[in-house]
């Protein structure tokens, strides 16, 4: 392949992956074409793309980007699975697909410049919370002390209200209320 063509491919990779902060590497060698097409269609419904890349050109294109962490996994025939959605979500879908498709090999993943090697790495990444899940967990954690404080402040008043309602109910029934000595 000539140098101008290689440069063209590198610039295309840079353009295609410029806003991507993480991706999953898979190997689809040995998969029947129909299965590969179904995988791509399944991923496309979530606005996720599967792109087979030339490793050395991809390494060159990813230099200085968050995808540079993919370099250790770019050996042999690889496809990059990426999208605007969270890499964690993509990893979850691929782990689920790999359970039913033994030809789908999970080779690794990266997120924010961190490399997750092999099937174990992708599986570990799939168990991370997505950005939205992490934000909701953080909000719950921040609000938890306030919720406990409000509960503590309200508790004596609600107990007193319960006692008053019980007295009211007994008086309405005509029962006498005896004073309790402490």
N, C-alpha and C positions, 0 to 999 in steps of 0.2 A: 504494500500500500504506500502511495507516495506521501511525502511530508505535507503538502497542501491539504490532502484529503484527511490526514490524521489531525491536522490543526482545525479543520472544519468540524470534525467529529468532537474534538475537545471543546470547541466553542459551543457546539450544540448541547453537549452534556452540561456545560456551565450554565447555559440559559435554562435548560430543562430542570436542573436541580438547584437553582440559585436560592430559592426561599425554603428549601427543605432542611430541617434541623435534625432529622433522624430517619433511618430506613432499616429494613430487614433484608438480609441476603439469603436467597434460596437457590437451590440447585434443582432444576426441573428436567435434567437429563434422564432419559428412560421413561418419562411420562408420555402416554399416548397423546396425540394432538387434541383429541376430543376432551380429555381431562384437563389439559393445559388451557384450552379455550374456556371450559367451564370455570376454572380457577380465575382466569382473567375477568370473565363476566361477573363472577361473584364479587370480586374485589372492586370492579368498576361501579357496582351499585352503591358502594360506600365512598365513591370518588377517590379510589386508590388505584394506582397504576403499577403494572409489572413490566419492567424493561430489562431486556438482556443487554449487557454492556461488554465492551472490550476492556479487559482489566487494566492494562497499562495506560490506556487513554483515560479511563475513568479515574485512576489514581492521580494522573496529571491534572484532570479537571477539578478534582476534589481538594487539591492542595489549598490550605488556608481557609477551608470551610468546615462546618461541623461534620460533614460527611467524610472528612479526611480519616476519621477513626475507622472507616470501613476497610482501609488498606490491608490489614492483616488477613481479611477474609476474601480478598479479591484474587483468588487463585483457582484456576480451572473455570469451567463454564458456570457463570453466575448470573442471576437475575436480581435486580434491585426492586423491592416492593416499597413504594413510597406514596405519600399523598398529603393533602392539607390536614387530614385528620391526625390524631395523636398516634405516634409510633406504638404506644402501648396497646391501643385499640387494634392496630394492624397486627401486632404480635399475637394478640388474643385470637383473632380470626385465623391466622396461619397455624397456630398451635392446634386449634380445633380442626382445621382442614387436614393437618398432618396425621391426626388420629385415624381419619378415614381413608387417607391416601398415602400408602407406604412408599410411594416413589417421590413424594415431596420431601426434600431434605432441607432442614433449617440449618443454615451455615453460620449465622451470627446476626447481630444487629448493633446499631449505634443510636445514641440519643444524647444530644448536647455534648458531643465530642467524647463520650464514654463508649468503649467497646464491650459487647456482650458476646462471648465466643460460643459457637455451636448451639446445639439443641438446648442444652441446659441454660445457656445465656438468654436465648430467646424466651424460653419458658419462664425464667426468673423475671425478665422484663415484662412479660404478659401479666404478671402478678402485681406489678406496680400500679398505683392509682393514676388515672389520667389527670390532666391539669384541673378539670372541672371537679373530679372526685376529691383531689387534694385540697382544692379551695373550700369545698363544702365541709371536709373534715376539719380544716383549720377554723372555719367559722364556728362549727360546733364546739371545738375545743376552747375558743375564745369566749363564747357565750355561756359555756357550762358553769363557770363560777357565779356569774350573775343569776342564772336560773336557780342555783342552789341557795344563793343569798335571798332571793325573793321567796323561795319556799320556806326558808328559816324564819323570815320576817312575818310571813303570813300564817305560819303554823299555830302560834298561840291564839291568834284571833279566831281562826277557824275552829279550834278546840272550844273556845269560849262560846262561839256561835252554836256549836253542837249541844253544849250544856243548856244554853238558853232555849233552844228548840225543844229539847227533851222536857224541860220544865213546862214550857208552853203546851206541849202535847199532853202531859200528865194532868195539868190544870184543866184543859178542855175536856178531858175524860172524867173529871171530878175526883181524881185521886189526890191524896194529901202528900205533901212533900215534907219529908223529915230532914232536919238539918244534920249534916254529917259532921261529927267532931273529928278534928285532925289530931 
